[in-house]
């Protein structure tokens, strides 16, 4: 791992008026995506840390991302865990759906650090053989992420005009919620280790059976 580029971008949306707090999802059917991967571990951790047994207290229906988005838009999946930029798309097309709670804040409260969702990885051999390229790439990566997150909407307009989003308003609403960030070196270690620790507590296999060392 040579850099972090995205912190947590997973949200829970609801169109169910009986669900007013995170605790209210107990006993409900919740739709999600990413079974067997990052999102499942994230969801299980956040549920467990808030006193909800993911095996007994809720029914989680996992769907492929495009199917989940469609089900949330048509109101079938009116309670769902969904990442950005899909969460903003659902809210824009189904006025009954709203964000229930910022899961990233719940995570930080439990784990003591923000969750890491996206990183840049490279083979050690390649890094050692191409140090100047790696340095340049990371610099440009940081500039790009800062540009997308900058004030003045220049980055957001870039995404819209290059067809990453169907409307400028959708890009404007989604980009901040994506929690884009750039970290490298010592700065990134605490947030990465905290995420590994959290996942390991749910399923050691999710971290490869052991918490990775500094290597």
N, C-alpha and C positions, 0 to 999 in steps of 0.2 A: 504494500500500500504506500503510495507516494504522495497522495493528497486526498482530502475530503472535499467533495463538491456539493453535497446535498445533505441537509439535516432532515429531521422527520417531516414527511409530507403526506402522512396518512391521517384521515379524518373520519369521524362518524357522523353520518347524516341521518336525519329522521323526518318523516312526514306523519308520524304517529303522535297525536296530541297527548296521549297518556305517558309519553316518554319525555320527561322534563329535565332529568339529570342522568348522569352516567349510570348511577345505581338502578335506575328504572328499566334498564335493559334486561335485568334478571327475569328469567321466565319467558323471555321473548325469543323469536327467531330472528337472527341477524345474518344478513348476507355479507359475503366478503370475497376477496380474490387472493390468489397466491398460496394455495394449500401446499404444504411441504417446503415452503420457502420463507423468505424474509417476513412477509406480512403475517403469516400464521404465527411465527415466533413473537412478533411484535404484539399481535392481538392477545395471545395467550399470556404474555408478560403483563400487559396493561390490565387485563381482566383479573389475573391472580393477585396483583398488587392492590386491587381495589375490592378484594373480598368476593370475587365472582369466580366460581369454578367453571372453566371453559368446557368441561366434560359433563357437568351435571346441572349447572344453573342457567345455561343458555343453549340454544340450538343454532349452530353456525352452518349455514349453507354456502359452500364455496362454489364460485362460478368463474369462468374465464372473464378477463377484464372487459372485453367489449360486450359480453352478455350481461354482466353485472351493471354496466353503465346503462344499457338499454332497459333493463328491468327497473332500475332506479328512476329513470326518466318517465317510464309509463306508470309508475306508482306501485308495481308489484313488489319490488324490494324497497319498502318504505322505512326500513331501518338497516343501514349498511355501513360497513367499514370500507372506505374507498379513497384512493390516493389522488393527489393532484397530478395532472390538470383536469382529471375526470370529475372530481368533486365540484369544481366550479361550473363545468359543463352541465352537470345534473341540476344544480341550483338554478342555472339560467333557463333551463328548459322545463323544469317542474317547479312552479312557484310554491308548492306545498312543502318542498324539501328545504331543510336548513341545517346548518352545522349545530350539532348538539353540544359539543365541547371540543376544545383544542387538545387532542391526544398528546401532542408534543409537550404541553405543559404538565399534563398528568404524568407522562413518562419522566420528565425532569424532576418532578416532585418525588417520585419513587426512587429513581436511579441516581439522582444528584447531578446529572449531566444531560445535555440534549441528546436525542437519539441520532445515530448516523445512518443515513439511508443510501447515499451514493458516494463512491470513492473511485480514484484512479489507481489502477494496479499496473505493474510492469515486472517482467522477469529480472531477477537480480543480475544475471549475466548481461542483459541488455543495458541496464542502468550503468553498470561498471564500464561497458564498452562505449557508451554514448552519453557521457556526463553533460556535455554542452547542449546536446539536443534535449535531454531531459530538463535541464535548467530553463531552456528557451520555451519548451512546451508548457511547463508549469507557470512560467511568467505570463504567457499568452492566455492560459486557462484562467488565471487569476484576473487578468484584465477583462476577459470576456464575461466572467461571472459578475464582476463589479459593474460592467456596462449594462448587463441585463437588469441588475438590481438598483441602478442609479436613479436619482431624482430627475425629473424632467421628461420621463417616459420615452427617452430615445431608444433604449433597449427593447421596451415593450412594443414600440412602433416598428422596430426592426423585425420582431417575431411575427407581428401581424402582417406586415407588407411582404414577408417571405413565406406566408401561408402556414405558419405553425399554429395559428388560431384563426377561426372563421370570422371573428370580429375583434376590433380594437378593445372593446369593453371586456370581452372574455379574457383577453391577454392581460389587461390591466387588473382584473380581479384575481386571476390565477397565479401570476408570477410571484407576488409577495407571499402567497400561501405555500409555494413550492419550497420555501426556506433554503434558497440557494446560498451557499457559503463557500469560502475557500480557506482551507487550513493545510499546513504541511509541517513536517518536522516535529519538534517537541510540542507545538501547539495542538496538533491533532491527536496525540497519544491519549490524553485523558478521556476524550469523548469516544474514541474508538474502543479503548479498554473497557469503559463503562458499558458500551453496547454489547461487547463480547461477554462481559460478566452477566448482564441481564439475560441474554440468550442462553448462556450456559446454565443458568439457574432453572430455566424452563426445560431444556433438553441439551445435555452435553454434546450430543452429535451435531447440533447446530453450529458449534464452534470447532468442529473437528475432533471432539473428544477431550480437548484440553484447551485452556486459554492460551492463545499464541504468545510467544515471547517477543522480545524487542526485535528479533531477526525477521 
